Amino acid sequence: MGLHLMDTRPEQAREALTAIKSASAEALREVRSVLGVLRPEEEAAPRAPAPTVARLDDLTAGAGLPVRTVVEGTARPLPAEVDRAAYRIVQEALTNVRRHAGAGATATVTIGYGGTVVTVEVVDDGVGGPASSEADNGAEGAGNGIAGMRARASALGGTLSAGPVDGGGFRVAVTLPWEGARD
């Protein structure tokens, strides 16, 4: 549009190009915001071995709260993107436990190896979250943690549910499928 107006109405071309520049800048800010949720800055320059479910003990040992790890099924290598997403989801869920579950809370991390999926569940026994659908739906007010976990799962064709547990606590459950997986 800007090029077309340049020849016929140069004064309007400037306005059109300014509007395009503004819309492009806003779109770029939105993309950066989404990428910031999916890939926090601390991931930008890795200096340690890649985060994998096989290194989950390192993560849970440094979680700042008692964490029990359970493995269901036979552990096996996962595709890198699935492995990294599972690790980061556990990392974020444990961060949320530390921030929101209250003093003395403990967590259980369960990794389940199915034929075509890996499941991740993080359950804490803390004070729990809001007893509304916001936590499960990813609605406004749910925070970036759950939204980021949901985005990671969704990017791989997976699902995430999150919400308070009856009797107290909070549960994050994720299913991550992968191509080429066998029963």
ZADO-1210 file (C-alpha; in nm, 4 decimals, padded with zeros to 6 digits):
<atoms>
<atom x="00.0000" y="00.0000" z="00.0000" code="MET" pos="1"/>
<atom x="00.2800" y="00.2370" z="00.0932" code="GLY" pos="2"/>
<atom x="00.4573" y="00.1837" z="-00.2387" code="LEU" pos="3"/>
<atom x="00.1372" y="00.2370" z="-00.4354" code="HIS" pos="4"/>
<atom x="00.0635" y="00.5625" z="-00.2523" code="LEU" pos="5"/>
<atom x="00.4216" y="00.6823" z="-00.2984" code="MET" pos="6"/>
<atom x="00.3587" y="00.7530" z="-00.6676" code="ASP" pos="7"/>
<atom x="00.0039" y="00.8830" z="-00.6489" code="THR" pos="8"/>
<atom x="-00.0268" y="01.0459" z="-00.3036" code="ARG" pos="9"/>
<atom x="00.3129" y="01.0842" z="-00.1362" code="PRO" pos="10"/>
<atom x="00.1672" y="01.2585" z="00.1708" code="GLU" pos="11"/>
<atom x="-00.0523" y="00.9547" z="00.2451" code="GLN" pos="12"/>
<atom x="00.2362" y="00.7151" z="00.1807" code="ALA" pos="13"/>
<atom x="00.4187" y="00.8499" z="00.4860" code="ARG" pos="14"/>
<atom x="00.1071" y="00.7911" z="00.7004" code="GLU" pos="15"/>
<atom x="00.0652" y="00.4387" z="00.5619" code="ALA" pos="16"/>
<atom x="00.4307" y="00.3522" z="00.6226" code="LEU" pos="17"/>
<atom x="00.4151" y="00.4965" z="00.9751" code="THR" pos="18"/>
<atom x="00.1084" y="00.2824" z="01.0495" code="ALA" pos="19"/>
<atom x="00.2861" y="-00.0260" z="00.9096" code="ILE" pos="20"/>
<atom x="00.5945" y="00.0504" z="01.1191" code="LYS" pos="21"/>
<atom x="00.3834" y="00.0881" z="01.4337" code="SER" pos="22"/>
<atom x="00.1860" y="-00.2327" z="01.3694" code="ALA" pos="23"/>
<atom x="00.5074" y="-00.4237" z="01.2954" code="SER" pos="24"/>
<atom x="00.6724" y="-00.2990" z="01.6135" code="ALA" pos="25"/>
<atom x="00.3688" y="-00.4004" z="01.8195" code="GLU" pos="26"/>
<atom x="00.3582" y="-00.7458" z="01.6582" code="ALA" pos="27"/>
<atom x="00.7297" y="-00.7912" z="01.7277" code="LEU" pos="28"/>
<atom x="00.6781" y="-00.6930" z="02.0942" code="ARG" pos="29"/>
<atom x="00.4006" y="-00.9525" z="02.1222" code="GLU" pos="30"/>
<atom x="00.6184" y="-01.2245" z="01.9672" code="VAL" pos="31"/>
<atom x="00.9046" y="-01.1377" z="02.2030" code="ARG" pos="32"/>
<atom x="00.6634" y="-01.1530" z="02.4968" code="SER" pos="33"/>
<atom x="00.5449" y="-01.5006" z="02.3971" code="VAL" pos="34"/>
<atom x="00.9000" y="-01.6181" z="02.3409" code="LEU" pos="35"/>
<atom x="00.9958" y="-01.4750" z="02.6789" code="GLY" pos="36"/>
<atom x="00.7378" y="-01.7021" z="02.8408" code="VAL" pos="37"/>
<atom x="00.8472" y="-02.0037" z="02.6381" code="LEU" pos="38"/>
<atom x="01.2205" y="-01.9396" z="02.6718" code="ARG" pos="39"/>
<atom x="01.3176" y="-01.7322" z="02.9726" code="PRO" pos="40"/>
<atom x="01.6408" y="-01.5367" z="02.9433" code="GLU" pos="41"/>
<atom x="01.8240" y="-01.7746" z="03.1755" code="GLU" pos="42"/>
<atom x="01.7947" y="-02.0352" z="02.8967" code="GLU" pos="43"/>
<atom x="01.9671" y="-01.8118" z="02.6408" code="ALA" pos="44"/>
<atom x="02.3258" y="-01.9237" z="02.6990" code="ALA" pos="45"/>
<atom x="02.3414" y="-02.2729" z="02.8476" code="PRO" pos="46"/>
<atom x="02.6603" y="-02.3451" z="03.0375" code="ARG" pos="47"/>
<atom x="02.5634" y="-02.6844" z="03.1783" code="ALA" pos="48"/>
<atom x="02.4518" y="-03.0092" z="03.0198" code="PRO" pos="49"/>
<atom x="02.1095" y="-02.9897" z="02.8595" code="ALA" pos="50"/>
<atom x="01.8193" y="-03.0236" z="03.1032" code="PRO" pos="51"/>
<atom x="01.6682" y="-03.3695" z="03.0716" code="THR" pos="52"/>
<atom x="01.4361" y="-03.5876" z="03.2735" code="VAL" pos="53"/>
<atom x="01.7393" y="-03.8077" z="03.3428" code="ALA" pos="54"/>
<atom x="01.8814" y="-03.5131" z="03.5438" code="ARG" pos="55"/>
<atom x="01.5602" y="-03.4683" z="03.7438" code="LEU" pos="56"/>
<atom x="01.7342" y="-03.5664" z="04.0698" code="ASP" pos="57"/>
<atom x="01.9584" y="-03.2582" z="04.0388" code="ASP" pos="58"/>
<atom x="01.6507" y="-03.0376" z="03.9974" code="LEU" pos="59"/>
<atom x="01.4540" y="-03.1888" z="04.2838" code="THR" pos="60"/>
<atom x="01.7556" y="-03.1858" z="04.5179" code="ALA" pos="61"/>
<atom x="01.7880" y="-02.8099" z="04.4681" code="GLY" pos="62"/>
<atom x="01.4158" y="-02.7317" z="04.4796" code="ALA" pos="63"/>
<atom x="01.4264" y="-02.5746" z="04.8247" code="GLY" pos="64"/>
<atom x="01.1602" y="-02.8104" z="04.9626" code="LEU" pos="65"/>
<atom x="01.1217" y="-03.1850" z="05.0169" code="PRO" pos="66"/>
<atom x="01.0443" y="-03.3557" z="04.6847" code="VAL" pos="67"/>
<atom x="00.9729" y="-03.7226" z="04.6244" code="ARG" pos="68"/>
<atom x="01.0263" y="-03.8551" z="04.2711" code="THR" pos="69"/>
<atom x="00.8290" y="-04.1488" z="04.1310" code="VAL" pos="70"/>
<atom x="00.8953" y="-04.3149" z="03.7934" code="VAL" pos="71"/>
<atom x="00.6146" y="-04.5195" z="03.6412" code="GLU" pos="72"/>
<atom x="00.6935" y="-04.7525" z="03.3539" code="GLY" pos="73"/>
<atom x="01.0378" y="-04.8150" z="03.2119" code="THR" pos="74"/>
<atom x="01.2500" y="-04.5030" z="03.1809" code="ALA" pos="75"/>
<atom x="01.3840" y="-04.4561" z="02.8305" code="ARG" pos="76"/>
<atom x="01.5361" y="-04.1829" z="02.6175" code="PRO" pos="77"/>
<atom x="01.2876" y="-03.9239" z="02.4977" code="LEU" pos="78"/>
<atom x="01.3114" y="-03.6973" z="02.1939" code="PRO" pos="79"/>
<atom x="01.5118" y="-03.3886" z="02.2936" code="ALA" pos="80"/>
<atom x="01.2211" y="-03.1439" z="02.2656" code="GLU" pos="81"/>
<atom x="00.9899" y="-03.3655" z="02.4744" code="VAL" pos="82"/>
<atom x="01.2624" y="-03.4334" z="02.7305" code="ASP" pos="83"/>
<atom x="01.3452" y="-03.0636" z="02.7663" code="ARG" pos="84"/>
<atom x="00.9771" y="-02.9640" z="02.7911" code="ALA" pos="85"/>
<atom x="00.9102" y="-03.2247" z="03.0610" code="ALA" pos="86"/>
<atom x="01.2104" y="-03.1031" z="03.2626" code="TYR" pos="87"/>
<atom x="01.1145" y="-02.7352" z="03.2292" code="ARG" pos="88"/>
<atom x="00.7540" y="-02.8074" z="03.3257" code="ILE" pos="89"/>
<atom x="00.8704" y="-02.9839" z="03.6419" code="VAL" pos="90"/>
<atom x="01.1062" y="-02.6930" z="03.7097" code="GLN" pos="91"/>
<atom x="00.8276" y="-02.4348" z="03.6772" code="GLU" pos="92"/>
<atom x="00.5788" y="-02.6421" z="03.8770" code="ALA" pos="93"/>
<atom x="00.8304" y="-02.6777" z="04.1632" code="LEU" pos="94"/>
<atom x="00.8987" y="-02.3044" z="04.1470" code="THR" pos="95"/>
<atom x="00.5249" y="-02.2472" z="04.1863" code="ASN" pos="96"/>
<atom x="00.5142" y="-02.4854" z="04.4832" code="VAL" pos="97"/>
<atom x="00.7980" y="-02.2954" z="04.6486" code="ARG" pos="98"/>
<atom x="00.6249" y="-01.9609" z="04.5867" code="ARG" pos="99"/>
<atom x="00.2647" y="-02.0466" z="04.6628" code="HIS" pos="100"/>
<atom x="00.2271" y="-02.3657" z="04.8680" code="ALA" pos="101"/>
<atom x="00.3350" y="-02.2204" z="05.2009" code="GLY" pos="102"/>
<atom x="00.5901" y="-02.3182" z="05.4634" code="ALA" pos="103"/>
<atom x="00.6411" y="-02.6889" z="05.5188" code="GLY" pos="104"/>
<atom x="00.4908" y="-02.7956" z="05.1868" code="ALA" pos="105"/>
<atom x="00.6230" y="-03.1052" z="05.0134" code="THR" pos="106"/>
<atom x="00.5841" y="-03.2175" z="04.6541" code="ALA" pos="107"/>
<atom x="00.5726" y="-03.5407" z="04.4586" code="THR" pos="108"/>
<atom x="00.6955" y="-03.5490" z="04.0998" code="VAL" pos="109"/>
<atom x="00.5747" y="-03.8435" z="03.8945" code="THR" pos="110"/>
<atom x="00.7142" y="-03.9206" z="03.5493" code="ILE" pos="111"/>
<atom x="00.5184" y="-04.1841" z="03.3600" code="GLY" pos="112"/>
<atom x="00.6548" y="-04.3567" z="03.0524" code="TYR" pos="113"/>
<atom x="00.3719" y="-04.4823" z="02.8323" code="GLY" pos="114"/>
<atom x="00.3908" y="-04.6335" z="02.4884" code="GLY" pos="115"/>
<atom x="00.3344" y="-04.3099" z="02.2984" code="THR" pos="116"/>
<atom x="00.3416" y="-04.0449" z="02.5703" code="VAL" pos="117"/>
<atom x="00.5301" y="-03.9302" z="02.8730" code="VAL" pos="118"/>
<atom x="00.3248" y="-03.7928" z="03.1604" code="THR" pos="119"/>
<atom x="00.4429" y="-03.5455" z="03.4202" code="VAL" pos="120"/>
<atom x="00.2570" y="-03.4816" z="03.7420" code="GLU" pos="121"/>
<atom x="00.3614" y="-03.2479" z="04.0214" code="VAL" pos="122"/>
<atom x="00.1404" y="-03.2508" z="04.3311" code="VAL" pos="123"/>
<atom x="00.2034" y="-03.0552" z="04.6488" code="ASP" pos="124"/>
<atom x="00.0402" y="-03.0699" z="04.9894" code="ASP" pos="125"/>
<atom x="00.0489" y="-02.6956" z="05.0516" code="GLY" pos="126"/>
<atom x="-00.2249" y="-02.4406" z="05.0928" code="VAL" pos="127"/>
<atom x="-00.3441" y="-02.4872" z="04.7347" code="GLY" pos="128"/>
<atom x="-00.4432" y="-02.2428" z="04.4681" code="GLY" pos="129"/>
<atom x="-00.7612" y="-02.0565" z="04.3853" code="PRO" pos="130"/>
<atom x="-01.0711" y="-02.2748" z="04.3839" code="ALA" pos="131"/>
<atom x="-01.1787" y="-02.1387" z="04.0473" code="SER" pos="132"/>
<atom x="-01.1472" y="-02.2408" z="03.6875" code="SER" pos="133"/>
<atom x="-00.8795" y="-01.9757" z="03.6287" code="GLU" pos="134"/>
<atom x="-00.5960" y="-02.2091" z="03.7224" code="ALA" pos="135"/>
<atom x="-00.7095" y="-02.4826" z="03.4846" code="ASP" pos="136"/>
<atom x="-00.8113" y="-02.2583" z="03.1973" code="ASN" pos="137"/>
<atom x="-00.5042" y="-02.0381" z="03.1887" code="GLY" pos="138"/>
<atom x="-00.7265" y="-01.7326" z="03.2203" code="ALA" pos="139"/>
<atom x="-00.6018" y="-01.3900" z="03.3145" code="GLU" pos="140"/>
<atom x="-00.4747" y="-01.3805" z="03.6689" code="GLY" pos="141"/>
<atom x="-00.3426" y="-01.7364" z="03.6545" code="ALA" pos="142"/>
<atom x="00.0126" y="-01.6051" z="03.6089" code="GLY" pos="143"/>
<atom x="00.2833" y="-01.6793" z="03.3559" code="ASN" pos="144"/>
<atom x="00.3919" y="-02.0074" z="03.5166" code="GLY" pos="145"/>
<atom x="00.0881" y="-02.2120" z="03.4201" code="ILE" pos="146"/>
<atom x="00.0539" y="-02.0295" z="03.0888" code="ALA" pos="147"/>
<atom x="00.4167" y="-02.1066" z="03.0072" code="GLY" pos="148"/>
<atom x="00.3784" y="-02.4730" z="03.1005" code="MET" pos="149"/>
<atom x="00.0604" y="-02.4935" z="02.8931" code="ARG" pos="150"/>
<atom x="00.2387" y="-02.3319" z="02.5962" code="ALA" pos="151"/>
<atom x="00.5271" y="-02.5814" z="02.6201" code="ARG" pos="152"/>
<atom x="00.2864" y="-02.8757" z="02.6303" code="ALA" pos="153"/>
<atom x="00.0685" y="-02.7390" z="02.3527" code="SER" pos="154"/>
<atom x="00.3674" y="-02.6734" z="02.1253" code="ALA" pos="155"/>
<atom x="00.4328" y="-03.0490" z="02.1313" code="LEU" pos="156"/>
<atom x="00.0674" y="-03.1510" z="02.0879" code="GLY" pos="157"/>
<atom x="00.0308" y="-03.2209" z="02.4590" code="GLY" pos="158"/>
<atom x="-00.2147" y="-03.1190" z="02.7252" code="THR" pos="159"/>
<atom x="-00.1898" y="-02.9632" z="03.0691" code="LEU" pos="160"/>
<atom x="-00.4347" y="-02.9447" z="03.3538" code="SER" pos="161"/>
<atom x="-00.3676" y="-02.7568" z="03.6742" code="ALA" pos="162"/>
<atom x="-00.5740" y="-02.6829" z="03.9785" code="GLY" pos="163"/>
<atom x="-00.6315" y="-02.7212" z="04.3491" code="PRO" pos="164"/>
<atom x="-00.6499" y="-03.0664" z="04.5042" code="VAL" pos="165"/>
<atom x="-00.9375" y="-03.1605" z="04.7350" code="ASP" pos="166"/>
<atom x="-00.8139" y="-03.1330" z="05.0909" code="GLY" pos="167"/>
<atom x="-00.5371" y="-02.8864" z="05.0050" code="GLY" pos="168"/>
<atom x="-00.2492" y="-02.8650" z="04.7674" code="GLY" pos="169"/>
<atom x="-00.2180" y="-02.8134" z="04.3960" code="PHE" pos="170"/>
<atom x="-00.1703" y="-03.0491" z="04.1001" code="ARG" pos="171"/>
<atom x="-00.0123" y="-02.9945" z="03.7602" code="VAL" pos="172"/>
<atom x="-00.0575" y="-03.2832" z="03.5147" code="ALA" pos="173"/>
<atom x="00.0890" y="-03.2901" z="03.1652" code="VAL" pos="174"/>
<atom x="00.0734" y="-03.5420" z="02.8829" code="THR" pos="175"/>
<atom x="00.3375" y="-03.5090" z="02.6095" code="LEU" pos="176"/>
<atom x="00.3098" y="-03.7334" z="02.3027" code="PRO" pos="177"/>
<atom x="00.5903" y="-03.7886" z="02.0573" code="TRP" pos="178"/>
<atom x="00.6156" y="-03.9124" z="01.7012" code="GLU" pos="179"/>
<atom x="00.7678" y="-04.2494" z="01.6453" code="GLY" pos="180"/>
<atom x="00.6907" y="-04.3696" z="01.9980" code="ALA" pos="181"/>
<atom x="00.6147" y="-04.7395" z="02.0277" code="ARG" pos="182"/>
<atom x="00.3907" y="-04.9424" z="02.2579" code="ASP" pos="183"/>
</atoms>
